[in-house]
Amino acid sequence: MTPVRDNYYSENWYEATEKFRNNAEEFGDCLQWCVSDKTKYDIPYALIGNGPHKVVINSGVHGIEGYFGSAAQNMFLTEFVPFFDKNIRDNYTIVLVHVINGWGMQNRMREVRDFAHNGALVDLNRNFGVDFTQPDKLPQNPKYDIAHDLLLSTPDEHKKMLEIKKFRAKHLHDGVWAAISNGQYKYPYGLFYGGCTPMAENKMTLDIYDKIMTPDTKSLTSVGLHTGLGRFWRKAGRVTGQMLVSHPSNHENTKFFHKITPSVSPVVPDENAVNGPTILGDLVDCLENRYINRNIPIRTADFEIGTGEFPKMSPIFKRMDMGDARYDLLHYNRINLITWEHLTESWYPSDSGWRQDALNKAESLFNTLLHAMQTGKIK
């Protein structure tokens, strides 16, 4: 990795936030803060330009993934923003929302801990747009129940891996395996738990978007930076990048991202999201529903960088490590160091080749968005 781009990465939330602050302050008063008395991890964000078309790039909804997201945003501030012309600044407001889940980033976890509710592990991307006022009417995911006990069973590197592998083979085509990651609101220490109340990070994020969505807004294009889905070839130092759209192929949002995204970052639609979102409580669907009455284009997607060295085994290892971490927390109130290392590598590989190529993929995304703005395709 080049020395300059290597410096975009950080070792903790504090360092990442300081870099983001310093880079944003190079452009006058574009830096803003969303502050909450419920967490010490406030959310900084940068506003560039003052146009009616809003383009938002958020990072760190899943805390550990914020290390890549923060690095990409620092690269954007350093290598892209200085070259924005008057046309871009007059027609667009580009917003960088930096590391939504600061606790998760600092503690190398995807989730945030809800200390007000017995330390539950809440996946923020299952916590948005959910009506928590009627607990008995929260979304149900009975297929997840089938997997819960196995996932949170006693850690065993060999036996448990084989059991989960057999489970995946058995339930790959009946919807049970996919349901594990769709979100659930029954088990506070279960995988992909959506919580029992809107988290502070949820409220801060939506406050930022509400502030951005001024009455003169003509469109919103929002992309979240994520890691975890897709492949990483360690020997070749290459990773995949893909744009996930929570709609079928024939939806206008899917068509929009197909139009502006090059083939190096393929658009992946969700053909199962015909009658409603597949992922419960995710930010992209929440934003679309939140501003549906504005009668303007609302386009949302997640940009995913791959981290799996083994296409078939990677999701098995990820689910095993997530379950082992929860087992440790439930029984010992701390995560075993080996599990901690495995869990971290699942979402944020230490390999320098991965980190370099991940930023290369982000550069491709940013060039795509910039070209779409310059040519008026984002309107």
C-alpha positions in Angstrom: 0.0 0.0 0.0 1.3 3.5 -0.8 2.4 5.4 2.4 -0.2 8.1 1.9 -3.2 5.7 1.6 -1.9 3.5 4.4 -2.3 6.6 6.7 -6.0 6.7 5.9 -6.6 3.7 8.2 -6.7 4.0 12.0 -6.2 1.8 15.0 -9.3 3.0 17.0 -12.3 5.3 16.9 -10.4 8.2 18.5 -7.7 8.2 15.9 -10.1 7.8 13.0 -12.3 10.6 14.3 -9.3 12.9 14.7 -8.2 12.2 11.1 -11.6 12.8 9.8 -11.9 16.1 11.8 -8.6 17.4 10.6 -9.3 16.5 7.0 -12.8 18.0 7.0 -11.5 21.3 8.6 -9.3 21.9 5.6 -12.5 23.0 3.9 -13.7 25.7 6.2 -16.8 25.1 8.4 -18.0 22.0 6.6 -17.5 19.9 9.8 -20.7 19.3 11.9 -21.3 17.1 15.0 -24.4 15.2 16.1 -24.2 14.8 19.9 -26.1 12.5 22.2 -26.1 12.3 26.0 -26.7 8.5 25.6 -23.2 7.7 24.3 -19.8 9.3 24.3 -19.3 8.3 20.7 -20.8 11.4 18.9 -21.0 11.3 15.1 -19.1 13.9 13.1 -20.2 14.6 9.5 -19.0 16.8 6.7 -21.1 18.9 4.3 -19.5 19.9 1.0 -21.4 22.1 -1.4 -24.9 23.6 -0.9 -26.9 22.2 -3.8 -30.4 20.8 -3.6 -29.4 17.3 -4.7 -28.0 15.4 -1.6 -25.4 12.7 -1.9 -24.7 10.9 1.4 -21.9 8.4 2.1 -22.2 6.9 5.5 -19.9 4.5 7.3 -19.6 2.3 10.4 -23.3 1.3 10.9 -21.5 -2.0 11.8 -18.7 -0.8 14.0 -15.8 -3.0 13.0 -16.5 -2.1 9.3 -16.0 1.5 10.1 -12.2 1.1 9.9 -12.6 0.7 6.1 -15.4 3.3 5.9 -13.4 5.9 7.8 -10.3 5.3 5.6 -12.4 5.6 2.5 -14.0 8.9 3.7 -10.5 10.3 4.6 -9.4 9.4 1.1 -12.4 11.2 -0.3 -11.7 14.3 1.6 -8.0 14.3 0.6 -8.1 13.2 -3.0 -11.5 14.2 -4.3 -13.0 17.2 -2.5 -10.1 19.6 -3.4 -11.0 19.2 -7.1 -14.8 19.8 -6.9 -15.8 22.6 -9.3 -18.4 25.3 -8.9 -21.0 23.2 -10.8 -20.7 20.3 -8.3 -20.8 22.6 -5.2 -23.8 24.6 -6.5 -25.9 21.6 -7.6 -25.0 19.0 -4.9 -24.5 18.7 -1.2 -22.1 15.9 -0.5 -22.4 14.5 3.0 -19.9 12.2 4.7 -21.4 10.6 7.9 -18.4 9.2 9.8 -18.7 6.0 11.8 -22.3 5.7 13.1 -21.4 3.0 15.6 -18.4 4.4 17.4 -18.7 1.9 20.3 -18.6 -1.0 17.9 -15.6 0.4 16.1 -13.7 1.0 19.3 -14.5 -2.5 20.6 -14.0 -4.3 17.3 -17.6 -5.4 17.2 -20.2 -5.2 14.4 -22.9 -4.5 17.0 -23.4 -1.9 19.8 -24.0 -3.0 23.4 -27.3 -1.9 24.9 -26.1 -1.4 28.5 -29.6 -0.3 29.5 -31.0 -3.7 28.6 -28.6 -6.3 30.1 -25.8 -5.6 27.6 -27.7 -6.9 24.6 -25.8 -6.9 21.3 -27.8 -4.7 18.9 -27.1 -4.8 15.1 -27.9 -1.2 14.2 -28.8 -2.2 10.7 -31.7 -4.1 12.2 -32.7 -1.2 14.4 -33.9 1.4 12.0 -37.5 2.1 11.1 -38.9 -0.5 13.5 -42.0 0.3 15.7 -40.8 -0.6 19.2 -43.8 0.9 20.9 -45.7 -2.4 20.8 -43.2 -5.1 21.8 -45.7 -7.9 21.2 -46.0 -6.8 17.5 -42.3 -6.7 16.7 -41.4 -8.5 13.4 -41.1 -12.3 13.8 -38.4 -14.5 12.3 -39.3 -18.0 13.4 -36.8 -19.5 11.0 -34.0 -18.0 13.0 -35.2 -19.9 16.0 -34.1 -23.2 14.3 -30.5 -22.0 14.2 -30.2 -20.1 17.5 -29.1 -22.9 19.9 -26.5 -24.3 17.4 -25.0 -20.9 16.8 -24.7 -20.1 20.5 -23.5 -23.6 21.5 -20.2 -24.4 23.2 -17.2 -23.1 21.1 -15.4 -25.9 19.3 -13.2 -25.0 16.3 -13.7 -28.4 14.6 -17.0 -30.0 15.8 -19.0 -26.8 15.7 -17.7 -25.8 12.3 -18.8 -29.2 10.9 -22.2 -29.0 12.6 -22.8 -25.5 11.1 -21.6 -26.7 7.7 -24.1 -29.6 7.8 -26.8 -27.2 9.0 -26.1 -24.9 6.1 -26.3 -27.7 3.6 -29.6 -28.9 5.0 -31.2 -25.5 5.1 -29.6 -23.6 2.3 -32.7 -23.8 0.1 -35.6 -23.7 2.6 -35.0 -20.1 3.8 -33.6 -21.0 7.2 -29.9 -20.2 6.5 -30.8 -16.9 4.9 -33.1 -16.0 7.8 -30.2 -16.0 10.2 -29.1 -12.7 8.9 -32.4 -11.1 8.2 -32.8 -9.8 11.7 -34.7 -11.0 14.9 -36.1 -9.3 18.0 -36.4 -12.3 20.4 -32.9 -13.1 21.6 -30.8 -10.2 23.0 -27.6 -12.2 22.5 -28.7 -13.8 19.3 -27.2 -13.0 16.0 -28.5 -10.0 14.1 -30.6 -8.8 17.1 -32.5 -5.7 16.3 -32.9 -4.4 19.8 -36.0 -3.5 21.9 -35.8 0.3 21.5 -34.2 2.8 19.0 -30.6 3.1 19.9 -28.9 6.5 20.4 -26.9 5.9 17.3 -30.1 5.3 15.4 -31.6 8.5 16.6 -28.4 10.5 15.8 -28.2 9.1 12.3 -31.8 10.0 11.5 -31.3 13.5 13.0 -28.4 14.0 10.6 -30.5 12.9 7.6 -33.5 15.0 8.8 -31.2 18.1 9.0 -29.8 17.4 5.5 -33.3 16.9 4.0 -34.1 20.6 3.9 -37.3 21.9 2.1 -35.3 22.7 -1.1 -34.0 19.1 -1.4 -34.7 17.7 -4.9 -33.2 14.2 -4.5 -31.4 12.0 -2.0 -28.8 9.4 -3.0 -27.4 7.6 0.0 -24.7 4.9 0.0 -23.5 3.0 3.1 -19.9 1.6 3.2 -19.7 -1.9 4.5 -17.4 -4.9 4.5 -18.0 -8.7 4.9 -20.0 -9.8 1.9 -18.0 -11.1 -1.1 -14.6 -12.7 -1.7 -11.0 -11.8 -0.9 -8.2 -13.5 -2.7 -5.3 -13.2 -0.2 -2.6 -14.5 -2.6 -3.7 -12.2 -5.4 -4.4 -9.3 -3.0 -7.8 -8.7 -4.7 -11.2 -8.1 -3.2 -14.7 -7.9 -4.7 -16.9 -4.8 -4.5 -20.6 -4.8 -5.0 -23.6 -2.4 -4.7 -26.4 -4.1 -2.8 -29.9 -2.7 -3.5 -32.8 -3.9 -1.4 -35.2 -4.1 -4.3 -35.8 -6.4 -7.2 -34.2 -5.9 -10.6 -37.1 -4.1 -12.1 -37.3 -1.4 -9.3 -36.4 2.2 -10.2 -33.6 2.3 -7.5 -32.0 -0.8 -8.9 -32.1 0.6 -12.4 -30.6 3.9 -11.2 -27.6 2.2 -9.7 -27.2 0.0 -12.7 -27.1 3.2 -14.8 -24.4 4.9 -12.8 -22.3 2.0 -11.4 -19.5 0.5 -13.6 -19.1 -3.3 -14.1 -16.2 -3.4 -11.6 -18.8 -2.8 -8.9 -21.8 -4.9 -10.0 -25.3 -4.1 -8.7 -26.8 -6.9 -6.7 -30.6 -6.7 -6.4 -32.8 -8.5 -3.9 -35.3 -10.4 -5.8 -37.0 -11.6 -2.6 -37.9 -8.0 -1.6 -41.1 -7.9 -3.7 -43.7 -7.6 -0.9 -41.4 -5.9 1.6 -37.8 -5.6 2.8 -35.9 -8.9 3.3 -33.6 -7.4 6.0 -35.6 -6.1 8.9 -34.8 -2.7 10.3 -32.0 -1.7 7.8 -31.1 2.0 7.2 -31.7 2.0 3.5 -35.4 0.9 3.7 -35.9 3.2 6.7 -34.7 6.3 4.6 -36.9 5.4 1.7 -40.0 5.1 3.9 -39.1 8.1 6.1 -39.1 10.5 3.1 -41.6 8.8 0.9 -44.1 11.7 1.1 -41.5 14.2 -0.2 -42.2 13.1 -3.8 -38.6 13.3 -4.8 -36.2 10.5 -5.8 -34.9 8.6 -2.8 -32.1 6.2 -3.8 -30.3 4.0 -1.3 -27.8 1.2 -1.4 -24.9 -0.4 0.5 -21.5 -0.8 -1.1 -19.9 -4.0 0.2 -16.3 -4.9 0.2 -15.6 -8.7 0.3 -13.6 -10.3 3.1 -14.2 -14.0 2.6 -11.2 -16.1 1.5 -13.4 -19.2 1.0 -16.7 -18.5 -0.8 -18.6 -21.4 0.8 -16.8 -21.5 4.2 -16.6 -17.8 4.9 -20.3 -17.4 5.9 -20.0 -20.5 8.1 -16.9 -19.2 9.9 -18.5 -15.8 10.3 -21.7 -17.2 11.9 -19.5 -19.5 14.1 -17.3 -16.7 15.3 -20.3 -14.5 16.0 -22.0 -17.2 18.0 -18.8 -18.1 19.9 -18.4 -14.4 20.9 -21.9 -14.4 22.3 -21.3 -17.6 24.2 -18.2 -16.1 25.8 -20.0 -12.9 26.7 -22.9 -14.8 28.2 -20.8 -17.1 30.3 -17.6 -15.2 31.0 -18.5 -11.5 30.2 -15.5 -11.3 27.8 -14.6 -12.7 24.4 -11.8 -15.3 24.1 -8.8 -13.8 22.4 -8.8 -16.3 19.6 -12.4 -15.7 18.8 -11.7 -11.9 19.0 -9.0 -12.2 16.4 -11.2 -14.4 14.1 -14.2 -12.1 14.5 -12.1 -9.1 13.7 -10.5 -10.7 10.6 -14.0 -11.6 9.3 -14.9 -8.0 8.8 -11.7 -6.0 8.8 -8.7 -8.1 7.5 -5.3 -7.1 8.7 -3.8 -8.1 5.3 -2.2 -5.0 3.6 -3.3 -6.2 0.2 -6.9 -6.3 1.3 -6.7 -2.8 2.7 -5.1 -1.4 -0.4 -7.6 -3.0 -2.8 -10.5 -2.1 -0.6 -9.5 1.6 -1.0 -9.1 1.0 -4.8 -12.7 -0.2 -4.9 -13.8 2.8 -2.9 -12.0 5.1 -5.3 -13.9 3.4 -8.2 -17.2 4.1 -6.3 -16.3 7.7 -5.7 -15.3 8.3 -9.3 -18.6 6.8 -10.4 -20.6 9.1 -8.1 -18.6 12.1 -9.2 -19.0 11.3 -12.9 -22.8 10.9 -12.3 -22.9 14.3 -10.7 -20.8 15.9 -13.4 -23.0 14.5 -16.2 -26.3 15.3 -14.3 -27.3 11.6 -13.9 -28.0 12.2 -10.2 -31.1 14.5 -10.3 
